[in-house]
Amino acid sequence: MTAAVEVSGLTKRFGSTTAVNEATFTVEENTIHGLLGRNGAGKTTLMQLITGQDFATSGSIRIFGEHPVENSGVLRRVCFIKESQKYPDDFKPKHVFESAPWFFENWDAELAARLIEDFRLPVNRRIKKLSRGQTSAVGVIVGLASRAPLTFFDEPYLGLDAVARQIFYDRLLEDYAEHPRTIILSTHLIDEVSSLLEHVIVIDDGRIIIDQDSDSLRGSATTVVGTGTAVESFIAGHEVLHLDRIGGLASATIGQLTPAERAAATTAGLELTPVSLQQLIVRRTGLATELEKSA
Ligand SMILES: Nc1ncnc2c1ncn2[C@@H]1O[C@H](COP(=O)(O)OP(=O)(O)OP(=O)(O)O)[C@@H](O)[C@H]1O
């Protein structure tokens, strides 16, 4: 099977800033990937490079096995939805949806019509006059109804309210189940989307620090809570991602535990709780930053 995206040693420098630093990863076809990371980590730059909108300083990119830059055959299969999308001044949403089939051969007008209703989008109002959430809805509708084999959503829902975001997640999953394709979603709302994501790529300061399927990532850390002495003796020798002490109590987020270690923790009177994807990523990216500082 050809991978949807293959990136190797990809680097992008802007003057003295290295926005993407030797990134290497593969995105298998027909998966939903989360591209996560802190502000300025390099997510947008990475997506711009992959979609051929910017040139890499070094490294290689293949989309469906081909080089994307100025390759219309490949780029026709790609849809990139970004928050800062610019439209011509007098454009209304209906103009966007009318022209979409020229760019996307799988465009589904019925799905677009349903989403317009779901999002209560005024299609005859100029995009310039739309609210922030309504403008985001235009992009989300294009991204879903395009049914492009490779779809990128870069923070697609800034301004969408909680109801509209839930509609986006529900429609995305429904449509993906019927029309599998490869979706790469960049977001800061990690817990909100975590149930959608099959695979997670975390970028920190331009480097890929996690590239793992979501289930194994979720199982890769646990929080241990108990008395300070019991926690400290239990975590000795473990990878400690985070440690908090409050009075005589302590809470530690540590790496994966074996069943025997879990049993020992319970015997020692410690409470074990799973770590959410968001907590885990906050801990790991925080840790990467700390390590960098101390290097
Ligand atoms: N055109 C540019 N010129 C100079 N520096 C840039 C340029 N584009 C991005 N950068 C820098 O590259 C780094 C990565 O930026 P990027 O926009 O890719 O981050 P991001 O992960 O998408 O951030 P956010 O979550 O805040 O949107 C940042 O330090 C940014 O300031």
The ligand as an ORCA input file, in Angstrom:
! r2SCAN-3c Opt
* xyz 0 1
  N       7.180     33.257      7.032
  C       7.833     33.142      8.193
  N       8.915     33.904      8.457
  C       9.589     33.785      9.628
  N       9.262     32.918     10.611
  C       8.196     32.130     10.404
  C       7.427     32.198      9.185
  N       6.422     31.295      9.270
  C       6.551     30.687     10.483
  N       7.625     31.188     11.158
  C       8.095     30.759     12.480
  O       8.228     29.346     12.445
  C       7.800     28.765     13.667
  C       6.684     27.767     13.389
  O       5.506     28.476     13.008
  P       4.145     27.737     12.645
  O       3.187     28.774     12.163
  O       4.446     26.615     11.743
  O       3.689     27.175     14.078
  P       2.323     26.481     14.528
  O       2.711     25.214     15.210
  O       1.385     26.371     13.382
  O       1.801     27.530     15.619
  P       0.306     27.921     16.114
  O      -0.207     26.750     16.890
  O       0.573     29.092     17.001
  O      -0.520     28.244     14.901
  C       7.386     29.930     14.564
  O       8.477     30.240     15.394
  C       7.095     31.039     13.595
  O       7.313     32.306     14.207
*
